[in-house]
């Protein structure tokens, strides 16, 4: 994991990367919240897709 953190630190020196990162930050927060809730309820991605009616691949 140290390698990923190192890469992020390096990329955060690039203003274009920072702008792109900030643009997707809200979407990433929603994705993280969904993943955390799924894990807390011990559901697979397939089970969540079935319960929500949303295609797992989409």
N, CA, C and O atoms as a Tinker XYZ file with bonds, in Angstrom:
   232  protein
     1  N      0.824000   -1.195000    0.000000    73     2
     2  CA     0.000000    0.000000    0.000000    64     1     3
     3  C      0.864000    1.252000    0.000000    63     2     4     5
     4  O      0.415000    2.303000   -0.458000    81     3
     5  N      2.059000    1.170000    0.488000    73     3     6
     6  CA     2.947000    2.339000    0.503000    64     5     7
     7  C      3.184000    2.842000   -0.920000    63     6     8     9
     8  O      3.320000    4.046000   -1.133000    81     7
     9  N      3.233000    1.951000   -1.874000    73     7    10
    10  CA     3.457000    2.346000   -3.260000    64     9    11
    11  C      2.298000    3.189000   -3.785000    63    10    12    13
    12  O      2.523000    4.174000   -4.489000    81    11
    13  N      1.079000    2.822000   -3.459000    73    11    14
    14  CA    -0.093000    3.576000   -3.889000    64    13    15
    15  C     -0.075000    4.974000   -3.266000    63    14    16    17
    16  O     -0.344000    5.962000   -3.949000    81    15
    17  N      0.235000    5.055000   -1.995000    73    15    18
    18  CA     0.306000    6.352000   -1.330000    64    17    19
    19  C      1.411000    7.215000   -1.932000    63    18    20    21
    20  O      1.246000    8.424000   -2.094000    81    19
    21  N      2.522000    6.595000   -2.258000    73    19    22
    22  CA     3.629000    7.327000   -2.876000    64    21    23
    23  C      3.204000    7.882000   -4.238000    63    22    24    25
    24  O      3.488000    9.035000   -4.561000    81    23
    25  N      2.534000    7.066000   -5.021000    73    23    26
    26  CA     2.055000    7.488000   -6.331000    64    25    27
    27  C      1.081000    8.655000   -6.195000    63    26    28    29
    28  O      1.180000    9.640000   -6.928000    81    27
    29  N      0.146000    8.544000   -5.261000    73    27    30
    30  CA    -0.824000    9.623000   -5.061000    64    29    31
    31  C     -0.116000   10.912000   -4.659000    63    30    32    33
    32  O     -0.462000   11.984000   -5.157000    81    31
    33  N      0.851000   10.827000   -3.784000    73    31    34
    34  CA     1.603000   12.000000   -3.360000    64    33    35
    35  C      2.295000   12.652000   -4.556000    63    34    36    37
    36  O      2.290000   13.875000   -4.694000    81    35
    37  N      2.881000   11.838000   -5.407000    73    35    38
    38  CA     3.555000   12.365000   -6.596000    64    37    39
    39  C      2.552000   13.013000   -7.554000    63    38    40    41
    40  O      2.795000   14.100000   -8.079000    81    39
    41  N      1.431000   12.338000   -7.774000    73    39    42
    42  CA     0.431000   12.864000   -8.699000    64    41    43
    43  C     -0.198000   14.153000   -8.197000    63    42    44    45
    44  O     -0.579000   15.009000   -8.994000    81    43
    45  N     -0.310000   14.297000   -6.885000    73    43    46
    46  CA    -0.918000   15.493000   -6.315000    64    45    47
    47  C     -0.038000   16.731000   -6.490000    63    46    48    49
    48  O     -0.424000   17.818000   -6.060000    81    47
    49  N      1.110000   16.594000   -7.097000    73    47    50
    50  CA     1.957000   17.744000   -7.428000    64    49    51
    51  C      1.553000   18.352000   -8.768000    63    50    52    53
    52  O      1.978000   19.458000   -9.102000    81    51
    53  N      0.737000   17.636000   -9.535000    73    51    54
    54  CA     0.320000   18.054000  -10.872000    64    53    55
    55  C     -1.040000   18.759000  -10.787000    63    54    56    57
    56  O     -2.036000   18.138000  -10.415000    81    55
    57  N     -1.084000   20.055000  -11.131000    73    55    58
    58  CA    -2.350000   20.803000  -11.040000    64    57    59
    59  C     -3.489000   20.182000  -11.863000    63    58    60    61
    60  O     -4.642000   20.222000  -11.434000    81    59
    61  N     -3.191000   19.619000  -13.015000    73    59    62
    62  CA    -4.236000   18.981000  -13.829000    64    61    63
    63  C     -4.791000   17.749000  -13.132000    63    62    64    65
    64  O     -5.994000   17.493000  -13.168000    81    63
    65  N     -3.910000   16.993000  -12.500000    73    63    66
    66  CA    -4.363000   15.813000  -11.753000    64    65    67
    67  C     -5.233000   16.240000  -10.579000    63    66    68    69
    68  O     -6.278000   15.639000  -10.327000    81    67
    69  N     -4.809000   17.266000   -9.865000    73    67    70
    70  CA    -5.578000   17.750000   -8.715000    64    69    71
    71  C     -6.983000   18.156000   -9.156000    63    70    72    73
    72  O     -7.963000   17.813000   -8.494000    81    71
    73  N     -7.087000   18.875000  -10.255000    73    71    74
    74  CA    -8.385000   19.311000  -10.754000    64    73    75
    75  C     -9.268000   18.107000  -11.089000    63    74    76    77
    76  O    -10.437000   18.065000  -10.704000    81    75
    77  N     -8.715000   17.141000  -11.798000    73    75    78
    78  CA    -9.471000   15.945000  -12.166000    64    77    79
    79  C     -9.885000   15.159000  -10.923000    63    78    80    81
    80  O    -11.005000   14.655000  -10.846000    81    79
    81  N     -8.989000   15.058000   -9.964000    73    79    82
    82  CA    -9.251000   14.339000   -8.710000    64    81    83
    83  C    -10.404000   15.000000   -7.951000    63    82    84    85
    84  O    -11.299000   14.318000   -7.451000    81    83
    85  N    -10.375000   16.316000   -7.872000    73    83    86
    86  CA   -11.422000   17.044000   -7.155000    64    85    87
    87  C    -12.769000   16.916000   -7.852000    63    86    88    89
    88  O    -13.810000   16.910000   -7.194000    81    87
    89  N    -12.759000   16.816000   -9.165000    73    87    90
    90  CA   -14.014000   16.669000   -9.909000    64    89    91
    91  C    -14.702000   15.340000   -9.621000    63    90    92    93
    92  O    -15.931000   15.278000   -9.593000    81    91
    93  N    -13.935000   14.286000   -9.407000    73    91    94
    94  CA   -14.542000   12.966000   -9.171000    64    93    95
    95  C    -14.661000   12.631000   -7.686000    63    94    96    97
    96  O    -15.207000   11.587000   -7.329000    81    95
    97  N    -14.161000   13.498000   -6.828000    73    95    98
    98  CA   -14.187000   13.226000   -5.396000    64    97    99
    99  C    -15.592000   12.907000   -4.854000    63    98   100   101
   100  O    -15.733000   11.949000   -4.094000    81    99
   101  N    -16.643000   13.677000   -5.217000    73    99   102
   102  CA   -17.983000   13.332000   -4.699000    64   101   103
   103  C    -18.446000   11.941000   -5.138000    63   102   104   105
   104  O    -19.046000   11.207000   -4.353000    81   103
   105  N    -18.167000   11.582000   -6.389000    73   103   106
   106  CA   -18.544000   10.260000   -6.881000    64   105   107
   107  C    -17.796000    9.168000   -6.118000    63   106   108   109
   108  O    -18.374000    8.136000   -5.779000    81   107
   109  N    -16.530000    9.396000   -5.854000    73   107   110
   110  CA   -15.741000    8.420000   -5.103000    64   109   111
   111  C    -16.275000    8.256000   -3.685000    63   110   112   113
   112  O    -16.257000    7.152000   -3.139000    81   111
   113  N    -16.747000    9.342000   -3.088000    73   111   114
   114  CA   -17.299000    9.273000   -1.733000    64   113   115
   115  C    -18.565000    8.415000   -1.708000    63   114   116   117
   116  O    -18.771000    7.634000   -0.779000    81   115
   117  N    -19.403000    8.561000   -2.724000    73   115   118
   118  CA   -20.627000    7.747000   -2.809000    64   117   119
   119  C    -20.259000    6.277000   -2.993000    63   118   120   121
   120  O    -20.831000    5.396000   -2.351000    81   119
   121  N    -19.301000    6.027000   -3.875000    73   119   122
   122  CA   -18.867000    4.644000   -4.111000    64   121   123
   123  C    -18.325000    4.017000   -2.830000    63   122   124   125
   124  O    -18.612000    2.856000   -2.538000    81   123
   125  N    -17.544000    4.777000   -2.068000    73   123   126
   126  CA   -16.986000    4.275000   -0.812000    64   125   127
   127  C    -18.095000    3.982000    0.187000    63   126   128   129
   128  O    -18.052000    2.963000    0.877000    81   127
   129  N    -19.092000    4.869000    0.275000    73   127   130
   130  CA   -20.201000    4.669000    1.207000    64   129   131
   131  C    -20.986000    3.411000    0.856000    63   130   132   133
   132  O    -21.371000    2.650000    1.743000    81   131
   133  N    -21.222000    3.193000   -0.426000    73   131   134
   134  CA   -21.937000    1.985000   -0.863000    64   133   135
   135  C    -21.122000    0.738000   -0.531000    63   134   136   137
   136  O    -21.663000   -0.243000   -0.020000    81   135
   137  N    -19.831000    0.776000   -0.819000    73   135   138
   138  CA   -18.967000   -0.379000   -0.537000    64   137   139
   139  C    -18.923000   -0.668000    0.957000    63   138   140   141
   140  O    -18.965000   -1.828000    1.367000    81   139
   141  N    -18.838000    0.384000    1.778000    73   139   142
   142  CA   -18.799000    0.192000    3.237000    64   141   143
   143  C    -20.106000   -0.401000    3.748000    63   142   144   145
   144  O    -20.099000   -1.303000    4.585000    81   143
   145  N    -21.234000    0.111000    3.240000    73   143   146
   146  CA   -22.542000   -0.408000    3.672000    64   145   147
   147  C    -22.705000   -1.861000    3.249000    63   146   148   149
   148  O    -23.223000   -2.682000    4.006000    81   147
   149  N    -22.262000   -2.170000    2.041000    73   147   150
   150  CA   -22.344000   -3.549000    1.545000    64   149   151
   151  C    -21.526000   -4.485000    2.428000    63   150   152   153
   152  O    -21.973000   -5.580000    2.769000    81   151
   153  N    -20.339000   -4.051000    2.789000    73   151   154
   154  CA   -19.462000   -4.879000    3.630000    64   153   155
   155  C    -20.062000   -5.068000    5.027000    63   154   156   157
   156  O    -20.001000   -6.159000    5.594000    81   155
   157  N    -20.635000   -4.002000    5.572000    73   155   158
   158  CA   -21.239000   -4.098000    6.914000    64   157   159
   159  C    -22.390000   -5.097000    6.946000    63   158   160   161
   160  O    -22.634000   -5.746000    7.962000    81   159
   161  N    -23.089000   -5.211000    5.825000    73   159   162
   162  CA   -24.232000   -6.120000    5.764000    64   161   163
   163  C    -23.868000   -7.475000    5.175000    63   162   164   165
   164  O    -24.733000   -8.323000    4.953000    81   163
   165  N    -22.580000   -7.668000    4.924000    73   163   166
   166  CA   -22.083000   -8.935000    4.378000    64   165   167
   167  C    -22.798000   -9.337000    3.085000    63   166   168   169
   168  O    -23.178000  -10.493000    2.901000    81   167
   169  N    -22.972000   -8.355000    2.195000    73   167   170
   170  CA   -23.614000   -8.621000    0.915000    64   169   171
   171  C    -22.570000   -8.650000   -0.193000    63   170   172   173
   172  O    -21.594000   -7.900000   -0.165000    81   171
   173  N    -22.787000   -9.512000   -1.152000    73   171   174
   174  CA   -21.919000   -9.536000   -2.321000    64   173   175
   175  C    -22.396000   -8.459000   -3.295000    63   174   176   177
   176  O    -23.501000   -7.935000   -3.153000    81   175
   177  N    -21.568000   -8.133000   -4.274000    73   175   178
   178  CA   -21.977000   -7.179000   -5.296000    64   177   179
   179  C    -23.188000   -7.711000   -6.064000    63   178   180   181
   180  O    -24.082000   -6.951000   -6.436000    81   179
   181  N    -23.205000   -9.000000   -6.291000    73   179   182
   182  CA   -24.331000   -9.622000   -6.988000    64   181   183
   183  C    -25.615000   -9.452000   -6.191000    63   182   184   185
   184  O    -26.658000   -9.139000   -6.765000    81   183
   185  N    -25.557000   -9.652000   -4.882000    73   183   186
   186  CA   -26.747000   -9.507000   -4.042000    64   185   187
   187  C    -27.265000   -8.064000   -4.057000    63   186   188   189
   188  O    -28.472000   -7.829000   -4.111000    81   187
   189  N    -26.342000   -7.111000   -4.010000    73   187   190
   190  CA   -26.758000   -5.701000   -4.057000    64   189   191
   191  C    -27.414000   -5.401000   -5.404000    63   190   192   193
   192  O    -28.430000   -4.709000   -5.458000    81   191
   193  N    -26.842000   -5.913000   -6.480000    73   191   194
   194  CA   -27.413000   -5.704000   -7.803000    64   193   195
   195  C    -28.816000   -6.280000   -7.882000    63   194   196   197
   196  O    -29.713000   -5.655000   -8.447000    81   195
   197  N    -29.012000   -7.467000   -7.321000    73   195   198
   198  CA   -30.327000   -8.104000   -7.332000    64   197   199
   199  C    -31.337000   -7.287000   -6.508000    63   198   200   201
   200  O    -32.477000   -7.098000   -6.931000    81   199
   201  N    -30.915000   -6.810000   -5.341000    73   199   202
   202  CA   -31.811000   -6.060000   -4.461000    64   201   203
   203  C    -32.185000   -4.691000   -5.034000    63   202   204   205
   204  O    -33.291000   -4.203000   -4.804000    81   203
   205  N    -31.277000   -4.079000   -5.768000    73   203   206
   206  CA   -31.521000   -2.738000   -6.294000    64   205   207
   207  C    -32.075000   -2.742000   -7.706000    63   206   208   209
   208  O    -32.634000   -1.745000   -8.163000    81   207
   209  N    -31.920000   -3.866000   -8.400000    73   207   210
   210  CA   -32.346000   -3.929000   -9.787000    64   209   211
   211  C    -31.381000   -3.238000  -10.732000    63   210   212   213
   212  O    -31.707000   -2.987000  -11.892000    81   211
   213  N    -30.199000   -2.935000  -10.234000    73   211   214
   214  CA   -29.170000   -2.280000  -11.052000    64   213   215
   215  C    -28.181000   -3.337000  -11.517000    63   214   216   217
   216  O    -27.674000   -4.118000  -10.713000    81   215
   217  N    -27.910000   -3.359000  -12.803000    73   215   218
   218  CA   -26.972000   -4.323000  -13.382000    64   217   219
   219  C    -25.605000   -4.148000  -12.732000    63   218   220   221
   220  O    -25.078000   -3.037000  -12.680000    81   219
   221  N    -25.041000   -5.224000  -12.244000    73   219   222
   222  CA   -23.739000   -5.201000  -11.580000    64   221   223
   223  C    -22.650000   -4.680000  -12.503000    63   222   224   225
   224  O    -21.715000   -4.026000  -12.042000    81   223
   225  N    -22.751000   -4.953000  -13.779000    73   223   226
   226  CA   -21.720000   -4.556000  -14.738000    64   225   227
   227  C    -21.841000   -3.101000  -15.154000    63   226   228   229
   228  O    -20.879000   -2.527000  -15.664000    81   227
   229  N    -22.986000   -2.502000  -14.952000    73   227   230
   230  CA   -23.253000   -1.163000  -15.455000    64   229   231
   231  C    -22.869000   -0.115000  -14.513000    63   230   232
   232  O    -23.037000    1.069000  -14.805000    81   231
